[in-house]
Amino acid sequence: SYFAHPHTETVTSAIARRRVAVAFTPLAGRSLAMAPAKWVYNFGAGGADGRSEMKNLLGGKGANLAEMAFIGLPVPPGFTVTTEVCTHFYENGQSYPEGLREQVREALALVEQRMGQRFGDPENPLLVSVRSGARASMPGMMDTVLNLGMTDETVEGLARRSGDRRFAFDSYRRFVQMYADVVLGLDIAPFERLLERAKRRRGVKLDYELPAKDLEVLVDAFKARVFDEMDREFPEDPEEQLWGAIGAVFGSWMNQRAKTYRRLHDIPASWGTAVNVQAMVFGNMGNDCATGVAFTRNPAIGTNEFYGEFLINAQGEDVVAGIRTPQELTKAAREAHGGGSELPSL
């Protein structure tokens, strides 16, 4: 079920960040006429189509997710759309190769089977994340969409299945805001102002202190904002949402911050990015759930020590947004930062 492993989001996301040094022949320079017709690679349920040495094709995140699934770690199932699709996208007027949509449909059906849920089902909905994943790490440079598949129908199913209406509408308001920003290209500031206004009216400081009713009103306000800006309704078709998010991730490969980062770090534009679509695991279901990042080395100074941070009752974007102070994973890290923190380490 969604709810069996509340901490899996932290573990799988963190391990997928680990860099694996492998020697290989670059794929990006190959003619797409010679490329295999396989555009989508599945992972999960103790197996995977790819392996860690396929970083050129699957990106760093996709290759390591495949490796973790292959060795039996509890990775939520999903699939990777390859970097070669990104290359085709930019070489062919931002169009997709023949056969991609059918392969994505088949891969999504496999995720549904593995999760026991259906994408867009109003009673037992499958929700997914859509993330970028280039072969070289580019933290914060490209776009992510969480909770994809939320609609006015599926939010009610999620509320019933979880028994937590507040969690369901918190996930929905996060999705509408993120999709409006990443996919529809709207300015995020008006959405943030609506959220802050809701907290002031309620007399609270933190997002998770808003009750379900306030979040329902906020979702309606967010969707009204989209209509005002776009002169059309927020998409209620999960398949339309999915392809919008896939296109946005490929589009983010050429956004200004990604181009600047590549120039500074000598990363060729021809490498492209993969897209990882993965079943959601929720860190925002209450105080027994969390999200975070972890590293096998200290990312700041390179020392060989386990390092990471987490937030209770949150989702991944909260960690990097800087709104709340994250907690340390290890006691040593907490003590190194003064030792006086009231927030316990994991």
N, C-alpha and C positions, 0 to 999 in steps of 0.2 A: 504494500500500500504506500501512499504518499508518506504516511506518518510513522512508518516503522523505524526509521533511522534519522532522527531529527538532526544529528550532527554530521551526516554524510556530506552535506554541501561544503562544510569546512574542509573535511579531509580530502575529498576528491578534487576540489578546486585547487587546494594547496599543492598536492602532489603533482598535479598536471603542470604546475609552474616549474618543476625541476628541469634543469637543462641537461640534455644528454648529448655528449660529444660523440659523433659518428662520422665516419668517412663515407662519402657517397658521390655519385655522379649527378650533377644538377639536372633537374628535369625541365626547368623553365625555358631553356633554350631550344628544346625539341619542337619540331613542327607538330601542331595539333593533329595534322593528318595522320601522323605516326602514333599518336597517343592512343592508349586503350580506350574503349568505349565506356569503361567503368568510371563514373564521376562521383559515386557515393560509396563510402565505406562504413559499415556498421560496427558498433561495439556494444558490449554489455552481456549479462547472463553468462559470465565465465568464458566468453570468446570474443574474437574481433577479426575483422577482415585485414586490418593493418597491424604493423608492429612499430617499435620505437625508431628503427632505422629508416622509416619512411617519412622523415620530417620534411623533406622537400615537397612531397606530394600532399601530406596531411597537415602540415604545419606542426609546430612544436606541441601545442596543446592536443591536437587530434592524435598525433603519433603516441604521445604518452598516455592519453586516455585509452587508446587501443592496447598499449602494453600492459597497463594496469588491469584492464578487463581480461586480457589474455592470461595473466598470472593468477587470476581468481580474486582480485580485490573487489569489494562491493561497489562498483562504479554504476551509477544510474545509467540505464541504457540510452543510446542515442546514435547519431551518425554524423559523419564529416563529409561536407562537400569540398572537393579538392581544390588546391591552388590552381590547377590547370583550368578550372571553370572560371576563376578570376581572370586568368590570362585571356581566355576566350572572350570574356565579358568586355574587356577593354579593347581587344583587337577587332571586335565585331559589333561596334556601335551599341555597347551595353546590352547585348542579347545573350541568351543562354544556348548552350549546345543542344543538339537534337538528342532526345532520350533522357535529359536531366529530370524533367518534371515527373516522368514515370518512375525513375529510380528513387526520387525523393518520396513519392507516394508509397512505393513498396517499403522503403526504409521506415517511414512513419508507421506503416501498418505493423512492422516488426516491433517497434517500440510499444505500440498499443498492446500487442500480444504479450510482450514481456512485462508490462506494467498492469495488465488487466483493466485498462481504461481505454476510452475512445476520445480522439481529438474532436472537440466540438460537441460531445455528448452532454446534454443538459443534466443528466443524472449522475454520471461518473466520469467527469471530464479529465482528459490528459492535458496538462499544461507543460510547456517546454521553455527552455532558455535558448537564445540564439546569440552565439559569441564568435568573435573573430579569433584567428589563430595563425599568425605568420610563422615561418620557420625560425626567424630570429625574434626574440622577445622584444615587444614594443609596448611596455606597460602604460595603460591609460591613453594610448594614441588612437585606438579605434573603438567601435561602438558595440554595445551589448543591449539586448532586450530580455527582460525576465517576465515570467508569468504569462507568456504568450498563449493565446487560446481563451482568454477571459472575455466573456460577453455578458449581456444582461441575463441570459439563460444559464450559462455555465457557472456564473458567480453564485447563483442560488443552489446549484448542485453541489458546488464546493462547500458552501455553508452547511448544507444538510449532511454531507459526507463527513466533514470534520467536526460537526457539532459546535462550530465557532464562527458565528456570523461576522464578528469583528475581524478575525483573521482573513476571511474571504474578501471583505470589502477593502481591507488594507492592501491585500494583494492586487485587487482590481484598480484602486486609485494609483498604485505604483506603476502598474502596467500602462494605464492611459497616459500618465505623465511621461513615462519613458518612451513610449511609442510616438507620442506627439513630438518629442524632442528629436529622437534618433531617426525615425522613419519619415515623419511628416515635415520635419525641419522647422518646427515652430520654436519661438523664443521660450525658454524655460522659465524666465523670470515671472510672468503672470501666474503660472501654476504655483510657483513657490509663494507668491503673495497670497493666493487663495488658501494655501495650506496654513500659512502664518496667521491669516485672519481667522481661520477656524480654531486654531489653538488659542488665540486671544479671547475669542468669544467663550470658549470653554474654560478659560483660566488655567491652561496647562502649558508646559514648556516643551514637552517631547512628543514626537509623532505617536508613539505607542500608547500615550495617555488618552488619545481621542477614542470615544466609544463608537460602536458600530453605526449608530444613527448618523453621527457627524460625518463618518466616512462615506456613507451612502449619499449624503447631500454633496460631499466633496466630489465624488465620482460624477454626479450630474453636472456640477459646476465645471469640472474639467472638460467634459464632453461638449458642454455648451460653448466653452472657449474654443474648442476645435472647430465647431460649426461656424462661429463668428469669424474665425481666421480663414477657414478653408471653403466656406459656403457649401459644405457637404457634411454628412454625419460621420462620426467615428466608425471605422469598419467593424461590423458585427460578424463577418465571415472569417472563421479561424484560418482557412486556407489563404485568403487574401492577406491576412495579418502575417502569416508565415512568409509568403513570398515578398511582402513589403520589407520584412526584417532581413531576409537573406540579401535582397538588393541593397539595403542600407549598409550592411556589413561590407559588401564588396565596394560600395560607394565610398565608405570611410577609408579605404586603402589610399584614396587620392584626396582626402581632405588635407587642409593646409598644415595642421599639426603633425599628421603622419608623414607628409612630404618633408617637413622640416626635420623631424626626428630621423628619417632615413638619410637625409643629407648629412646630418651631424654624425651618424654612426655608420656611414658607408654601406647602407643596405640598398641593393638595386630595386628599382620599382618593378622590374620584370619578374621578381620572385612571386608577387601576389600574396594573397591571404587565403586560407581555408575558412570555412564556416562550420561551426560545431553546433548541432541541434541536439539537446539533451533533456531528458525528463527532469522536471523540477523537483528539487527537495527544498523544503521550506524552513528557513531560519527564523521566521517571524510568527511562529505559532504559539509563542508564549515564553515564559521565563525558563523553560526546560529545553529551549532550542537556541541555536546560535549560528552565526556565520563568521568567517574570518579567512586569514591567509597564513600559510606556514612555509618555511624554507628549511632545507637541510643545512644551509650555512647562513650566517648573519649577512643579509643583503647589503648592509651599509659598509661593513669593514672586512667581510670575507672570512671571518674566523669560523672554524669548524665546530659550530654549535647549532642546535635546533633553535629556531627563532620563529615567532609569529604573534599575531594579535587576533582578537575576536570580539564580537559584539553580541550580547544576548538579545533575543527577540528582535532580530533585524534581518535585512537582506544584504547581499554582497555590495551593492552600491553605497550603502550606508558607511562601510568601512573606509572608503576612499573620499567620501563627501566631506568629512571633517566636522560633521554636526555633533557627533557624540564622541567621547573619549574612549578608544578601544581598550580592552584589558589584555594583559600579557599572557601568552600561553605558558610561560615557565616562571617559576619562582625566582630564578637567577636574574632574569630580565627585569622583573618587577623591582627587585632589590637594587639592581644597577641604576634604575631610574629614580632613586631616592629612598625606596623602601617604605615610604610613608603612605602609599596609595591605599585608599579605602576599598578599591576594587581588587578582588582576589584574582590571582592567576589561576589558570585551569588546573 
